[in-house]
Amino acid sequence: MSDWFTLLPPVLAIVIVLWRKEVISALLVALFSAELIALIDGGSAGVMLPLAGLVNTLESTVAVMSDGSNARILMFSLLIGALLVFMRESGGVAALVNRLIDKRIASTPRRAGLLTYFTGIFVFIESNLSVLTAGILSRGLFDKFNMSRARLAYIIDSTSAPVCILILLNAWGAYVLGLISSYELSASPVSVLIGSIAFNFYAWFALALVLYTVLTGKVHGPMTKSEHAVLKHRDELSEEQIKPTKARFMLVPLITLIVSMIGFMVWTGDGSLVNGSGSKSALYATVLACLVAYIQLALARRFGHRALIELSFKGMSELLPLVTIVLLSLALGASLRELGTGTFVASLISGNLPIFVVPALLFIAGAIISFTTGTSWGTFAILIPIGMPLVVATGIEPSLVLAAILGGGIFGDHASPISDTTAVSSVASGCDLLEHVETQMPYALTAAGLSIVCYLVAGLIWS
């Protein structure tokens, strides 16, 4: 079967999402089609083919759980629901919102947005920690000032992966450094990696657009509809219906989450922060934060043991649809890797091309691969072995080529509906996943378009 058919599953997912406005069925159809293509490629045929495809779809979904990293992502996504409901029902969210306003730290919509923006930037250790911290801290503030959860999801999503790839003192930097270390480049791998920061146009544009949105208070595209919906239904927001109590009911678990995740990153990395496991650290830190929140509320006699257990399951049930989306996204990503979708897209740009267009085309290829597969790290693994030999053969600036690959991967990491970071951002902000993807897309595409222009110009200068 033609390699072009490997593009069919992600295309189907996008078409069905746009048509039906529903993500789970789109992911199921895409996953089923990916398994059918794999069976046909393997020589299977006949009337039993659809049944075999259905069985393989189920098995692919089950296989997601066999990967420890995937299982941990699913577990902490559920447990975040318990943590959020403990903070909310205790009155801690409402109390912290009032304190931030009284202290004039977040006394206006602009200040609330800036608090969210800089929280996402300062917590650069791991992308999931960034979105969780900024989202949990700010959702009550956004409700207070009648700003949509879609705007919050956009801000925390667009200040997580872009910051992690610019401030490389984390697992992202260690991973990329490992990928480029085997090539004989004109400069040391560390110098090439540091040099890529200035050329990572997509990350810079993404951060600049978020700051513009925060400072001006202006929104564009589908985000406008979300903002109007908040003003129409502002009395229905749950956090604002709960009486404020003590800010510590939110602050102590949140600080526990942040500090313990950094500690677990060092622990799982055998003393090295950059070598730590993000999925392990997120799960361990979330469990510890839930335990701290439980003990706090039990000691304060706010709730009894049975009530707290019921609250925790209520919180987890609220996030079950999003966790299902994460599960199916992981399964689809694994199936697309087996089909070679990313490799095929990468091969389309590896022909005889003018040198100056290579960075722009690598960025475009990275954006397509990461968007259709939902993985930035997988995109890096596919494109760096293509880009670095081109550097060696042509003499083009290595940091420019690396930055183009990294920027393209970042695009999909926070724009793709099947990316785990997109789903976690929806979880942390309390925003519907499809609404988050739709409202964020115009900003992501704007940053991508500007980046392509910059890579063409930079290619002319540094090729």
C-alpha positions as CSV (number, residue, x, y, z in Angstrom):
1,M,0.0,0.0,0.0
2,S,1.2,3.5,-0.8
3,D,3.0,5.4,2.0
4,W,0.5,8.2,1.4
5,F,-2.1,6.0,3.2
6,T,-0.2,6.4,6.4
7,L,-1.5,10.0,6.4
8,L,-5.1,8.8,6.3
9,P,-5.6,8.2,10.1
10,P,-4.6,11.7,11.3
11,V,-6.5,13.3,8.4
12,L,-9.6,11.3,9.3
13,A,-9.3,12.4,12.9
14,I,-9.1,16.1,11.9
15,V,-12.0,15.9,9.5
16,I,-14.3,14.1,12.0
17,V,-13.4,16.6,14.7
18,L,-14.3,19.5,12.4
19,W,-17.5,17.8,11.3
20,R,-18.9,16.2,14.5
21,K,-17.3,18.6,17.0
22,E,-16.4,15.6,19.1
23,V,-12.9,14.2,19.8
24,I,-13.4,10.6,21.2
25,S,-15.2,9.2,18.1
26,A,-12.6,10.9,15.9
27,L,-9.7,9.3,17.7
28,L,-11.5,5.9,17.6
29,V,-12.1,6.1,13.9
30,A,-8.5,7.2,13.3
31,L,-7.1,4.4,15.4
32,F,-9.3,1.8,13.7
33,S,-8.2,3.0,10.3
34,A,-4.5,2.9,11.4
35,E,-4.9,-0.7,12.5
36,L,-6.7,-1.6,9.2
37,I,-3.9,-0.1,7.1
38,A,-1.3,-2.1,9.2
39,L,-3.2,-5.3,8.6
40,I,-3.5,-4.7,4.9
41,D,0.2,-3.9,4.7
42,G,0.9,-7.2,6.5
43,G,-1.0,-9.1,3.8
44,S,-4.4,-9.6,5.6
45,A,-7.6,-9.5,3.6
46,G,-11.1,-10.9,3.4
47,V,-14.4,-10.4,5.1
48,M,-12.9,-10.8,8.6
49,L,-10.6,-7.8,8.1
50,P,-12.9,-5.3,9.9
51,L,-13.3,-7.6,12.9
52,A,-9.5,-8.1,13.0
53,G,-9.1,-4.3,12.8
54,L,-11.5,-3.9,15.7
55,V,-9.6,-6.4,17.8
56,N,-6.3,-4.8,17.0
57,T,-7.8,-1.4,17.9
58,L,-8.7,-2.7,21.4
59,E,-5.4,-4.4,21.8
60,S,-3.5,-1.2,20.8
61,T,-5.5,0.7,23.4
62,V,-4.7,-1.9,26.1
63,A,-1.0,-1.9,25.1
64,V,-0.8,1.8,26.0
65,M,-1.0,0.7,29.6
66,S,2.0,-1.7,29.2
67,D,4.2,1.4,28.8
68,G,5.1,2.7,32.3
69,S,5.3,6.3,31.1
70,N,1.8,6.2,29.5
71,A,0.3,4.5,32.5
72,R,1.7,7.2,34.8
73,I,0.4,10.0,32.6
74,L,-3.1,8.4,32.8
75,M,-2.9,7.9,36.5
76,F,-1.8,11.5,37.4
77,S,-4.4,12.9,35.0
78,L,-7.1,11.2,37.1
79,L,-5.5,12.1,40.4
80,I,-5.3,15.8,39.4
81,G,-9.1,15.7,39.4
82,A,-9.1,14.6,43.1
83,L,-6.5,17.3,43.9
84,L,-8.6,20.0,42.2
85,V,-11.8,19.0,43.9
86,F,-10.1,19.0,47.4
87,M,-8.8,22.6,46.7
88,R,-12.1,23.7,45.4
89,E,-14.6,22.2,47.8
90,S,-12.5,23.2,50.8
91,G,-12.9,26.9,49.9
92,G,-9.2,27.2,49.4
93,V,-9.4,28.4,45.8
94,A,-11.9,31.1,46.6
95,A,-9.8,32.2,49.6
96,L,-6.6,32.4,47.6
97,V,-8.4,34.4,44.8
98,N,-9.6,36.9,47.4
99,R,-6.1,37.2,49.0
100,L,-4.4,37.8,45.6
101,I,-6.9,40.5,44.8
102,D,-6.6,42.1,48.3
103,K,-2.8,42.1,48.1
104,R,-3.2,43.7,44.6
105,I,-1.0,40.9,43.1
106,A,-3.8,39.9,40.8
107,S,-6.3,42.8,41.3
108,T,-7.1,43.2,37.6
109,P,-7.6,40.9,34.6
110,R,-4.2,42.0,33.3
111,R,-2.4,41.2,36.5
112,A,-4.1,37.9,36.7
113,G,-3.0,37.1,33.2
114,L,0.6,38.2,34.0
115,L,0.7,36.0,37.1
116,T,-0.4,33.1,35.0
117,Y,2.1,33.9,32.2
118,F,5.1,34.3,34.5
119,T,4.2,31.2,36.6
120,G,4.3,29.2,33.4
121,I,7.7,30.7,32.5
122,F,9.3,30.3,35.9
123,V,8.3,26.6,36.2
124,F,10.4,25.5,33.3
125,I,11.6,22.2,34.8
126,E,8.9,20.1,33.0
127,S,6.1,21.0,30.7
128,N,3.4,19.2,32.6
129,L,4.4,20.8,35.9
130,S,4.3,24.2,34.2
131,V,0.7,23.8,32.9
132,L,-0.5,22.1,36.1
133,T,1.0,24.8,38.4
134,A,-0.2,27.8,36.3
135,G,-3.6,26.3,35.6
136,I,-4.5,25.3,39.1
137,L,-3.3,28.6,40.5
138,S,-5.1,30.7,38.1
139,R,-8.5,29.1,37.2
140,G,-10.2,30.8,40.2
141,L,-8.8,34.2,39.2
142,F,-10.0,33.8,35.6
143,D,-13.5,33.0,36.9
144,K,-13.4,36.0,39.2
145,F,-12.6,38.4,36.3
146,N,-15.0,36.6,33.8
147,M,-12.2,35.4,31.6
148,S,-12.7,32.2,29.8
149,R,-11.1,28.9,30.7
150,A,-10.2,28.7,27.0
151,R,-8.0,31.8,27.4
152,L,-6.4,30.2,30.5
153,A,-5.7,26.9,28.6
154,Y,-4.1,28.9,25.8
155,I,-1.8,30.9,28.1
156,I,-0.6,27.9,30.1
157,D,-0.2,25.7,27.0
158,S,1.8,28.3,25.1
159,T,4.1,29.0,28.0
160,S,5.0,25.4,28.8
161,A,6.7,23.6,25.9
162,P,8.1,26.9,24.3
163,V,9.7,27.8,27.6
164,C,11.0,24.3,28.2
165,I,12.8,24.3,24.8
166,L,14.3,27.8,25.4
167,I,15.5,27.3,29.0
168,L,17.2,23.9,28.4
169,L,18.2,23.2,32.0
170,N,15.7,20.2,32.0
171,A,15.1,16.8,30.5
172,W,14.3,18.4,27.1
173,G,17.8,19.8,26.8
174,A,19.4,16.5,27.9
175,Y,17.3,14.6,25.4
176,V,18.2,16.8,22.4
177,L,21.8,16.9,23.4
178,G,21.9,13.1,23.3
179,L,20.4,13.1,19.8
180,I,23.0,15.5,18.3
181,S,26.1,14.3,20.2
182,S,26.9,11.5,17.6
183,Y,27.4,13.9,14.7
184,E,30.7,15.6,13.7
185,L,29.5,19.2,13.7
186,S,31.5,22.4,13.3
187,A,30.9,23.2,16.9
188,S,30.5,21.2,20.1
189,P,27.0,19.7,20.7
190,V,26.5,22.0,23.7
191,S,27.3,25.1,21.7
192,V,25.0,24.0,18.9
193,L,22.2,23.4,21.4
194,I,22.7,26.8,23.1
195,G,22.9,28.5,19.7
196,S,19.5,27.1,18.8
197,I,17.8,29.2,21.4
198,A,18.2,32.4,19.4
199,F,16.9,30.7,16.2
200,N,13.9,29.0,17.8
201,F,11.5,31.6,16.2
202,Y,8.3,29.6,16.9
203,A,8.9,29.5,20.6
204,W,9.7,33.2,20.8
205,F,6.6,34.1,18.7
206,A,4.4,31.9,20.7
207,L,5.5,33.6,24.0
208,A,5.2,37.0,22.4
209,L,1.6,36.4,21.3
210,V,0.6,35.2,24.7
211,L,2.1,38.3,26.3
212,Y,0.2,40.5,23.7
213,T,-3.0,38.8,24.7
214,V,-2.4,39.3,28.4
215,L,-1.3,43.0,28.1
216,T,-3.9,44.2,25.7
217,G,-6.8,42.0,26.9
218,K,-7.7,41.4,23.3
219,V,-8.7,38.0,21.9
220,H,-9.2,36.9,18.3
221,G,-10.9,34.2,16.3
222,P,-12.9,31.5,18.1
223,M,-11.6,32.7,21.5
224,T,-14.0,35.7,21.2
225,K,-16.9,33.3,21.3
226,S,-15.6,31.6,24.4
227,E,-15.2,35.0,26.1
228,H,-18.7,36.0,25.3
229,A,-20.0,32.7,26.6
230,V,-18.3,33.3,30.0
231,L,-20.0,36.7,30.3
232,K,-23.4,35.1,29.5
233,H,-23.0,32.2,32.0
234,R,-20.7,33.7,34.6
235,D,-23.0,32.7,37.5
236,E,-22.6,29.0,36.7
237,L,-18.9,28.7,37.5
238,S,-18.5,26.3,40.4
239,E,-15.5,27.9,42.2
240,E,-17.4,31.1,42.8
241,Q,-20.3,29.3,44.5
242,I,-18.1,28.0,47.4
243,K,-17.5,30.1,50.5
244,P,-13.9,31.2,51.0
245,T,-12.2,29.6,54.0
246,K,-8.4,29.4,54.2
247,A,-6.0,30.0,51.4
248,R,-3.7,27.3,52.8
249,F,-6.1,24.6,51.7
250,M,-5.0,25.4,48.2
251,L,-1.5,26.8,48.7
252,V,0.0,24.0,50.8
253,P,-1.0,21.2,48.3
254,L,0.1,23.4,45.4
255,I,3.5,24.1,46.9
256,T,3.8,20.4,47.7
257,L,3.2,19.6,44.1
258,I,5.8,22.0,42.8
259,V,8.6,21.3,45.3
260,S,8.1,17.6,45.4
261,M,8.1,17.3,41.6
262,I,11.4,19.1,41.4
263,G,12.7,16.8,44.2
264,F,11.4,13.7,42.4
265,M,13.0,14.9,39.2
266,V,16.4,14.9,41.0
267,W,15.7,11.6,42.7
268,T,14.6,9.8,39.5
269,G,17.6,11.3,37.7
270,D,20.1,9.9,40.3
271,G,21.0,13.3,41.5
272,S,20.6,15.1,38.1
273,L,17.6,17.3,37.5
274,V,17.9,17.1,33.7
275,N,18.0,13.3,33.7
276,G,14.9,12.9,35.8
277,S,11.7,11.2,34.6
278,G,8.9,13.7,34.0
279,S,6.1,11.1,34.1
280,K,7.3,9.5,37.3
281,S,7.9,12.8,39.0
282,A,4.4,14.1,38.0
283,L,2.7,11.0,39.4
284,Y,4.6,10.9,42.6
285,A,4.2,14.6,43.2
286,T,0.4,14.5,42.5
287,V,-0.1,11.5,44.9
288,L,1.8,13.4,47.6
289,A,-0.1,16.6,47.0
290,C,-3.4,14.7,47.2
291,L,-2.3,13.1,50.5
292,V,-1.3,16.5,52.0
293,A,-4.7,18.0,50.9
294,Y,-6.5,15.0,52.5
295,I,-4.6,15.3,55.8
296,Q,-5.1,19.1,55.9
297,L,-8.9,18.8,55.5
298,A,-9.2,15.8,57.9
299,L,-7.2,17.6,60.6
300,A,-9.3,20.8,60.1
301,R,-12.4,18.7,60.4
302,R,-13.7,20.2,57.2
303,F,-14.8,16.7,56.0
304,G,-14.8,13.2,57.3
305,H,-12.9,10.3,55.8
306,R,-15.9,9.0,53.8
307,A,-16.7,12.5,52.5
308,L,-13.1,13.0,51.4
309,I,-13.1,9.7,49.5
310,E,-16.4,10.5,47.8
311,L,-14.9,13.9,46.9
312,S,-11.8,12.4,45.4
313,F,-13.8,10.0,43.2
314,K,-16.1,12.9,42.2
315,G,-13.0,14.9,41.0
316,M,-11.6,11.9,39.1
317,S,-15.0,11.3,37.4
318,E,-15.1,14.9,36.2
319,L,-11.9,14.3,34.3
320,L,-12.7,10.8,33.0
321,P,-13.7,12.1,29.5
322,L,-10.3,13.9,29.1
323,V,-8.4,10.9,30.5
324,T,-10.2,8.8,27.8
325,I,-9.0,11.2,25.2
326,V,-5.4,11.0,26.5
327,L,-5.6,7.2,26.4
328,L,-6.8,7.1,22.8
329,S,-4.3,9.8,21.8
330,L,-1.4,7.7,23.2
331,A,-2.8,4.6,21.4
332,L,-3.1,6.5,18.1
333,G,0.4,8.0,18.4
334,A,1.8,4.5,18.9
335,S,0.0,3.1,15.9
336,L,1.1,6.0,13.7
337,R,4.7,5.4,14.7
338,E,4.3,1.8,13.7
339,L,2.9,2.8,10.3
340,G,5.8,5.2,9.8
341,T,3.7,8.3,9.3
342,G,6.4,10.7,10.6
343,T,9.2,9.0,8.7
344,F,7.1,9.4,5.4
345,V,6.5,13.1,6.0
346,A,10.2,13.6,6.7
347,S,11.2,11.8,3.5
348,L,9.1,14.2,1.4
349,I,11.7,17.0,2.2
350,S,14.9,15.0,1.8
351,G,15.2,15.3,-2.0
352,N,17.3,17.8,-4.0
353,L,16.4,21.2,-2.6
354,P,18.0,24.6,-2.5
355,I,20.0,24.9,0.7
356,F,18.4,28.1,1.9
357,V,14.9,26.5,2.1
358,V,16.1,23.5,4.3
359,P,15.4,25.2,7.7
360,A,11.9,26.3,6.6
361,L,11.1,22.9,5.2
362,L,12.4,21.1,8.3
363,F,10.2,23.4,10.4
364,I,7.1,22.6,8.3
365,A,7.9,18.8,8.4
366,G,8.3,19.0,12.1
367,A,5.1,20.8,12.5
368,I,3.2,18.3,10.4
369,I,4.8,15.3,12.1
370,S,4.2,16.6,15.6
371,F,0.6,17.7,14.8
372,T,-0.3,14.4,13.2
373,T,1.4,12.2,15.8
374,G,1.0,14.3,18.9
375,T,4.7,13.9,20.0
376,S,7.4,16.5,20.0
377,W,10.2,14.2,21.2
378,G,9.3,11.6,18.6
379,T,9.5,14.4,16.0
380,F,13.0,15.3,17.2
381,A,14.0,11.6,17.0
382,I,12.8,11.4,13.4
383,L,14.1,14.7,12.0
384,I,17.4,15.2,13.8
385,P,19.0,12.2,12.0
386,I,17.9,13.9,8.7
387,G,18.8,17.4,9.6
388,M,22.3,16.9,11.1
389,P,23.7,14.9,8.1
390,L,22.5,17.8,5.9
391,V,24.4,20.2,8.1
392,V,27.6,18.1,7.7
393,A,27.1,17.7,4.0
394,T,26.2,21.4,3.1
395,G,27.9,23.4,5.9
396,I,24.6,25.2,6.8
397,E,24.5,26.7,10.3
398,P,23.8,23.7,12.6
399,S,22.1,25.7,15.3
400,L,19.6,27.1,12.7
401,V,18.7,23.6,11.4
402,L,18.3,22.3,15.0
403,A,16.2,25.2,16.0
404,A,13.9,24.7,13.0
405,I,13.4,21.0,14.0
406,L,12.8,21.8,17.6
407,G,10.3,24.6,16.8
408,G,8.3,22.4,14.4
409,G,8.1,19.8,17.2
410,I,6.9,22.4,19.7
411,F,4.1,23.5,17.4
412,G,2.5,20.0,17.5
413,D,3.2,19.6,21.2
414,H,0.7,22.3,22.1
415,A,-1.4,22.6,19.0
416,S,-2.3,19.0,18.2
417,P,-5.5,17.6,19.7
418,I,-3.8,14.2,20.2
419,S,-0.9,15.7,22.2
420,D,-0.7,14.8,25.9
421,T,0.4,18.3,26.7
422,T,-2.8,19.7,25.0
423,A,-4.9,17.3,27.0
424,V,-3.1,18.1,30.3
425,S,-3.6,21.8,29.7
426,S,-7.3,21.2,29.2
427,V,-7.3,19.3,32.5
428,A,-5.4,21.9,34.4
429,S,-7.6,24.8,33.2
430,G,-10.9,23.0,33.3
431,C,-11.5,23.7,29.6
432,D,-13.1,21.4,27.0
433,L,-10.3,19.9,24.9
434,L,-11.9,20.7,21.5
435,E,-12.6,24.2,22.6
436,H,-9.0,24.6,23.7
437,V,-7.7,23.3,20.3
438,E,-10.1,25.5,18.3
439,T,-9.4,28.7,20.2
440,Q,-5.6,28.2,20.3
441,M,-5.1,27.3,16.7
442,P,-5.2,30.8,15.2
443,Y,-2.4,31.9,17.5
444,A,-0.4,28.8,16.8
445,L,-0.8,29.2,13.1
446,T,0.2,32.9,13.2
447,A,3.4,32.0,15.1
448,A,4.1,29.2,12.7
449,G,3.6,31.5,9.6
450,L,5.9,34.1,11.0
451,S,8.5,31.4,11.8
452,I,8.5,30.1,8.3
453,V,9.2,33.6,6.9
454,C,12.1,34.0,9.4
455,Y,13.5,30.6,8.6
456,L,13.5,31.5,4.9
457,V,15.3,34.7,5.6
458,A,17.8,33.1,8.0
459,G,18.4,30.3,5.4
460,L,19.4,33.0,2.9
461,I,21.8,34.6,5.4
462,W,23.4,31.6,7.1
463,S,23.4,29.0,4.3
